[in-house]
């Protein structure tokens, strides 16, 4: 079946646009009706497995309330938790800690969609898929001088497709340690759109853990962040276990004099495909970026990284470093990496690079010679490789057993 037909059938299955997201729903649906799903002619999508992408639309969208129980690790006592339960009207019935409040209708109207629009992505399929299908919005304001930890958990439902949309506004001077957990399920699909606006002097440490189920679980996740001057944003992300996943972090330093750190890891096995397409744009002087993207691919799987850094004329004295480091654990696995720098400003320090390698035989031999068996030796080397990313997650994140999940079933 043609992708255009699949897309139209999916759109026809959605309920009539209504509620405060009615306009957003109409925009997304009209775009998809006109443009359809992407093809190999679209540069940003040409490496995608289109069979897996089209299957993303084959599942019914969750509409009716269902009695589904979820089991999560115990919450850390120092971390507030919000569970976006897709079968219990999650957005309206949540308890918020002191210092966090819901945005009012006027604030939502002024802010929703503004950050993703500023990224100017051509044929923005990922965002339009979410616009077309999201019916609720979790819109929160983190008050100034707030300095706590927050956990947002978003589970999947077997045999269903869900869409979630989040907007966070961090007021000047706020500090937040945010951990987002996305969990897959068998034969499930997720589409997420998170927009985060950082006012001046905000510090946000953002951990994102996304684990699927190999059996036909899919995820498309867009993260759009706008940083004001003197703000600090750190993103540490892990993607693993999805049959098909696409992650699009987009960070705009809107005024300059901001700092961004990105540490990403994606791990694939079997016939999985996981892709990260990042965009970082500097709209003012004295911006800083440190980006590291890692990938590990085994068996017949496929990892993709496309990282774009844009430094226009007004972004003088920008300091940006981007590095893509990758491990191939199988002769049949595949890794595609494409770091990109687009620099117009003439007073900058910008570097980028990419490597693809295998586990070092010398290191493996050293461990084997000391009585460590091959399986544990490989695990130790992989843990060391992962450490540059996972060491930045808070200790409470360990309750989700993400390190064990990353190591298990990975074969050299």
C-alpha positions in Angstrom: 0.0 0.0 0.0 1.3 3.5 -0.9 2.5 5.7 2.0 0.0 8.4 0.9 -2.9 6.0 1.2 -1.7 4.8 4.6 -1.4 8.4 5.8 -4.9 9.3 4.5 -6.4 6.3 6.2 -4.7 7.1 9.4 -6.0 10.7 9.3 -9.5 9.5 8.5 -9.4 7.3 11.7 -8.7 10.3 13.9 -11.6 12.0 15.8 -12.9 15.4 14.6 -10.7 18.3 15.8 -12.0 19.8 19.0 -10.9 21.4 22.3 -8.1 24.0 22.8 -5.8 22.0 20.4 -8.4 22.2 17.6 -6.4 24.7 15.6 -3.1 22.7 16.1 -4.9 19.5 15.0 -6.2 21.1 11.8 -2.8 22.5 10.9 -1.1 19.1 11.3 -3.8 17.3 9.3 -3.9 19.8 6.5 -0.1 19.6 6.1 -0.1 15.8 6.0 -2.9 15.7 3.5 -1.0 18.0 1.3 2.5 16.7 1.7 1.9 13.1 2.8 4.6 10.9 4.4 8.2 11.5 3.5 10.1 9.6 0.8 13.8 9.0 -0.1 13.7 12.3 -1.9 13.5 14.0 1.5 17.1 14.4 2.6 16.3 14.2 6.3 14.4 11.0 5.9 16.2 9.2 3.0 17.9 6.6 5.3 14.7 5.7 7.1 13.2 2.3 6.9 10.0 3.3 5.3 8.3 0.0 5.9 8.8 0.5 9.6 7.8 4.1 9.4 4.5 3.3 7.6 3.8 0.6 10.2 3.9 3.4 12.7 0.5 4.6 11.3 -1.0 1.1 11.2 -2.0 1.0 14.9 -5.3 2.4 16.1 -5.1 5.7 18.0 -6.1 5.4 21.6 -9.4 7.2 22.0 -11.6 5.3 24.5 -10.5 4.8 28.2 -9.1 1.4 28.9 -8.3 -0.3 32.2 -4.5 -0.8 31.8 -2.2 -1.2 34.8 1.4 0.0 34.8 4.1 -1.1 37.1 7.0 1.3 37.7 10.0 1.4 40.1 9.4 3.1 43.4 9.7 6.9 43.2 12.8 8.5 44.8 11.7 10.5 47.9 13.6 13.5 46.6 12.0 13.5 43.2 8.4 14.5 42.3 6.8 12.2 39.7 4.1 12.9 37.0 2.7 9.8 35.2 1.1 10.7 31.9 -1.3 7.7 31.9 -2.7 7.5 28.4 -5.9 5.8 29.5 -6.9 8.1 32.4 -7.1 11.6 31.1 -3.6 12.3 32.4 -3.3 16.0 31.7 -6.2 17.3 33.8 -5.9 15.2 37.0 -2.4 15.6 38.3 -1.0 16.8 41.6 1.8 19.4 41.2 4.5 20.2 43.8 4.9 23.7 45.2 6.7 25.9 42.7 5.1 24.3 39.6 1.8 25.4 38.2 -0.3 25.0 35.1 -0.2 27.6 32.4 -3.4 29.5 31.9 -5.2 29.6 28.5 -3.6 32.9 27.5 -0.1 31.7 28.3 -0.8 28.5 26.3 -2.0 30.5 23.3 1.1 32.8 23.4 3.6 29.9 23.6 2.3 26.7 22.0 4.1 25.9 18.8 6.4 28.9 18.8 9.6 27.0 19.5 9.1 24.3 16.9 8.2 27.0 14.4 11.4 28.8 15.0 13.4 25.8 14.0 12.3 26.2 10.4 12.4 22.5 9.5 11.3 21.8 6.0 8.5 19.2 5.7 8.3 18.9 9.5 6.6 15.5 9.4 7.5 14.5 13.0 5.8 17.6 14.5 2.8 17.4 12.1 2.1 13.8 13.1 1.9 14.9 16.7 -0.2 18.0 15.9 -2.7 15.9 14.0 -3.2 13.4 16.8 -2.6 15.1 20.2 -5.8 16.0 22.0 -4.3 17.1 25.4 -1.4 19.3 26.5 0.6 19.2 29.7 1.6 22.9 30.0 3.6 23.7 33.2 5.3 26.8 34.6 8.4 26.3 36.7 8.5 29.3 39.0 11.5 31.4 39.6 13.8 30.2 42.4 12.4 26.7 42.0 15.3 24.2 42.6 14.0 20.6 42.7 13.8 17.4 40.8 10.9 16.2 38.6 10.2 12.9 36.8 7.7 12.6 33.9 6.9 9.0 32.9 5.1 8.2 29.6 4.2 4.5 29.1 2.8 2.8 25.9 -0.2 0.5 25.5 0.0 -2.8 23.7 -1.6 -2.7 20.3 -2.2 1.1 20.4 -0.7 4.4 19.2 -0.5 7.3 21.6 0.5 11.0 21.2 1.6 13.2 24.0 2.4 16.9 24.0 4.3 18.8 26.7 5.2 22.5 27.2 7.5 23.7 30.0 8.2 27.3 30.8 11.1 27.9 33.2 11.0 31.4 34.7 14.1 33.5 35.2 16.4 32.0 37.8 14.7 28.6 38.1 16.7 25.4 38.4 15.3 22.0 37.5 16.6 18.5 37.3 14.2 16.8 34.9 14.1 13.1 34.1 11.8 11.9 31.3 11.1 8.2 30.9 9.5 6.7 27.8 8.6 3.0 27.9 7.5 0.9 24.9 5.2 -2.1 24.8 4.7 -4.9 22.3 3.2 -3.8 19.0 2.8 -0.1 20.2 3.6 3.3 18.9 4.4 6.6 20.5 4.6 10.2 19.2 5.9 12.9 21.5 6.4 16.6 21.2 8.1 18.5 24.1 8.7 22.2 24.0 10.8 23.9 26.7 11.4 27.6 27.1 14.3 28.7 29.3 14.2 32.3 30.5 17.4 34.2 31.5 19.7 32.5 34.1 17.8 29.2 34.1 19.6 26.0 34.7 18.0 22.8 33.4 19.6 19.3 33.6 17.5 17.1 31.4 17.8 13.3 31.4 15.8 11.3 28.8 15.5 7.5 28.9 13.6 5.9 26.1 13.3 2.1 26.1 11.0 0.1 23.7 10.1 -3.5 23.1 11.8 -5.1 20.1 8.5 -6.6 18.9 7.2 -3.8 16.7 7.4 -0.9 19.1 7.9 2.5 17.5 8.7 6.0 18.8 9.0 9.4 17.1 10.1 12.1 19.6 10.7 15.8 19.0 12.3 18.0 21.6 12.4 21.7 21.0 14.3 24.0 23.4 14.7 27.8 23.4 17.4 29.3 25.6 17.6 32.9 26.7 20.8 34.6 27.6 22.9 33.2 30.5 20.8 30.0 30.6 22.4 26.6 30.9 20.9 23.5 29.3 22.2 19.9 29.6 20.6 17.0 27.7 21.6 13.4 28.3 19.6 10.9 26.3 19.4 7.1 25.8 17.4 5.3 23.2 17.3 1.5 23.1 15.0 -1.4 22.3 12.8 0.2 19.7 12.1 -1.6 16.4 11.9 1.9 14.9 12.7 5.2 16.6 13.5 8.7 15.5 14.6 11.4 18.0 14.9 15.1 17.0 16.4 17.4 19.6 16.4 21.0 18.4 18.0 23.7 20.5 17.9 27.4 19.7 20.0 29.9 21.7 17.8 32.9 20.9 19.9 35.7 22.4 23.4 34.3 22.7 25.5 34.0 25.9 24.0 30.6 26.7 25.5 27.2 27.3 24.4 23.9 25.9 25.7 20.4 26.6 24.3 17.3 24.7 25.3 13.7 25.4 23.4 11.1 23.5 23.5 7.3 23.2 21.6 5.0 21.0 22.0 1.2 21.1 20.5 -1.2 18.5 20.3 -4.9 18.0 18.4 -7.5 15.9 16.9 -5.5 12.9 16.1 -2.3 14.8 16.6 1.2 13.4 17.2 4.2 15.7 18.0 7.6 14.4 18.9 11.0 16.0 18.6 14.2 14.0 19.8 17.2 16.0 19.8 20.9 15.2 21.5 23.6 17.3 21.2 27.2 16.2 23.0 30.2 17.6 21.0 33.5 17.3 23.4 35.6 19.3 27.1 36.0 20.3 29.2 34.1 22.9 27.2 30.9 22.8 28.8 27.6 23.8 28.0 24.0 22.8 29.6 20.6 23.7 27.9 17.8 21.9 28.8 14.1 21.9 26.6 11.5 20.2 27.4 7.8 20.6 26.0 4.7 18.9 26.4 1.0 19.3 25.0 -1.3 16.6 25.0 -5.1 16.6 23.5 -8.0 14.6 21.5 -6.6 11.6 20.6 -3.2 13.1 21.0 0.3 11.9 22.0 3.5 13.7 21.7 7.0 12.2 23.0 10.4 13.4 22.6 13.6 11.5 23.8 16.6 13.5 23.4 20.2 12.3 25.0 23.3 13.8 24.1 26.7 12.4 26.2 29.8 13.2 24.9 32.9 11.4 26.7 36.2 11.2 25.3 37.6 14.4 26.6 34.7 16.4 30.2 35.9 16.8 32.5 34.3 19.3 30.6 31.1 19.3 32.4 28.0 20.7 30.9 24.8 19.4 32.2 21.2 19.4 30.4 18.2 18.0 31.7 14.6 18.0 30.0 11.4 16.8 31.6 8.2 18.1 30.3 4.8 17.0 30.8 1.1 17.7 30.0 -1.6 15.2 29.6 -5.0 16.9 28.6 -6.9 13.8 29.8 -7.1 10.2 26.1 -6.8 9.1 25.2 -3.9 11.3 25.2 -0.4 9.9 26.0 3.1 11.2 25.4 6.3 9.2 26.8 9.5 10.8 26.8 13.0 9.3 27.9 15.9 11.5 27.3 19.3 9.8 28.6 22.8 10.4 27.0 25.8 8.7 29.1 28.8 9.7 28.7 32.4 8.5 30.2 34.2 11.4 34.0 34.8 11.1 35.1 35.0 14.8 34.2 31.5 16.0 35.8 28.3 17.3 33.9 25.3 15.9 34.9 21.7 15.5 33.3 18.5 14.5 34.3 14.9 13.8 33.1 11.3 13.5 34.6 7.9 14.1 33.3 4.4 13.5 35.2 1.5 15.2 35.0 -1.9 16.9 35.8 -3.0 20.4 39.6 -2.9 20.7 41.1 -6.4 20.5 43.9 -5.3 22.8 41.5 -4.3 25.5 39.5 -7.5 25.2 42.7 -9.6 25.2 43.8 -7.8 28.4 40.6 -8.7 30.2 40.6 -12.3 28.9 44.2 -12.8 30.0 43.1 -12.0 33.6 40.5 -14.8 33.7 37.4 -12.8 32.7 35.2 -14.7 30.3 34.4 -13.3 26.8 30.8 -12.3 27.8 31.8 -10.3 30.9 34.8 -8.8 29.1 32.6 -7.4 26.4 30.1 -6.1 29.0 32.9 -4.3 30.9 34.1 -2.7 27.7 30.6 -1.6 26.7 29.9 -0.2 30.2 33.1 1.9 29.8 32.0 3.1 26.4 28.5 4.0 27.7 29.9 5.8 30.8 30.5 9.2 29.2 26.7 9.5 28.8 25.1 7.4 31.6 27.4 8.8 34.3 25.5 12.1 34.0 22.1 10.7 35.0 21.0 11.1 38.6 21.4 8.1 40.9 17.6 7.8 41.1 17.5 6.9 37.4 19.3 3.7 38.2 16.0 2.3 39.5 14.9 1.9 35.9 17.7 -0.6 35.3 18.8 1.1 32.1 22.4 0.0 32.3 21.4 -3.7 32.5 19.0 -3.2 29.6 21.7 -1.7 27.5 24.1 -4.5 28.1 21.8 -7.6 27.8 21.5 -9.3 24.5 24.2 -7.2 22.9 26.4 -9.6 21.0 29.7 -9.0 19.4 
